[in-house]
Amino acid sequence: MYTNNNYQKTLLLRYLNIYLSKKNLRMRYVIKSIKDRIEKDQPITSKQFNSVIKFLEREKEFKTKNRNQIHQFFEPLIEQRIVKYGNDLSEHFV
């Protein structure tokens, strides 16, 4: 039985392999790097995911979903960057 995260990983890898099998794919390097990261159990960046979402939204499984729903579905595979600012002026109010 697949865990939810494993299912998402397998599904994305299946679609990436389909895209890589296309002869005239111009984004071959980008898709290959995404595939390599997923196979190594490393998260992909938001930028990488945004480069393939335009393909995913055309797939039968995702045709009825919008980009936000597709992003949420694959969210466990996407790197969560937390922007932390070190300067908060609190040192000036002591």
C-alpha positions in Angstrom: 0.0 0.0 0.0 1.3 3.4 -0.9 1.6 6.2 1.6 0.2 9.5 0.4 3.7 11.0 -0.1 4.9 7.9 -1.9 1.9 7.9 -4.2 2.6 11.6 -5.1 6.2 10.8 -5.7 5.4 7.8 -8.0 2.8 9.8 -9.9 5.1 12.7 -10.5 7.9 10.4 -11.6 5.6 8.6 -14.0 4.6 11.9 -15.6 8.2 13.2 -15.7 9.2 10.0 -17.5 6.5 10.5 -20.1 7.7 14.0 -20.7 11.3 12.9 -21.0 10.2 10.4 -23.6 9.0 13.2 -25.9 11.5 13.8 -28.8 11.2 17.6 -29.1 11.1 18.5 -25.4 13.0 21.7 -24.9 13.0 21.5 -21.1 14.7 18.1 -20.9 17.5 19.3 -18.6 15.1 20.9 -16.2 12.8 17.8 -16.1 15.7 15.5 -15.7 17.0 17.5 -12.7 13.6 17.4 -11.1 13.4 13.6 -11.6 16.9 13.1 -10.2 16.0 15.1 -7.0 12.8 13.1 -6.5 14.6 9.8 -7.0 17.1 10.9 -4.3 14.2 11.7 -1.9 15.2 15.4 -2.0 12.5 18.1 -2.2 12.1 20.0 -5.5 12.0 23.8 -5.4 8.9 25.9 -6.1 10.6 27.2 -9.2 11.1 23.6 -10.5 7.6 22.6 -9.7 6.2 25.8 -11.5 8.1 24.7 -14.6 6.2 21.4 -14.9 2.8 22.4 -13.6 1.9 23.7 -17.0 2.2 20.1 -18.2 0.6 18.5 -15.2 -2.6 20.6 -15.5 -3.2 19.0 -18.9 -3.2 15.5 -17.6 -6.5 13.7 -17.3 -6.1 13.3 -13.5 -5.7 17.0 -13.0 -7.9 18.5 -15.7 -10.6 19.4 -13.3 -8.2 21.0 -10.8 -6.7 24.5 -10.8 -3.0 25.2 -10.3 -3.4 25.8 -6.6 -5.1 22.4 -6.0 -2.4 20.7 -8.0 0.3 22.5 -6.0 -1.4 21.4 -2.7 -1.5 17.8 -4.0 2.3 17.8 -4.6 3.2 20.0 -1.7 4.9 17.3 0.4 7.5 17.0 -2.5 8.1 20.7 -2.7 10.7 22.5 -0.6 9.2 24.8 2.0 11.4 27.9 2.2 10.9 30.0 5.3 12.2 33.5 4.9 13.6 34.7 8.1 14.8 38.2 8.4 17.5 38.9 11.0 17.0 42.6 11.3 13.9 43.4 13.3 15.0 46.7 15.1 14.4 45.2 18.5 18.0 45.8 19.4 17.4 49.5 19.1 14.6 49.6 21.7 16.6 48.1 24.6 
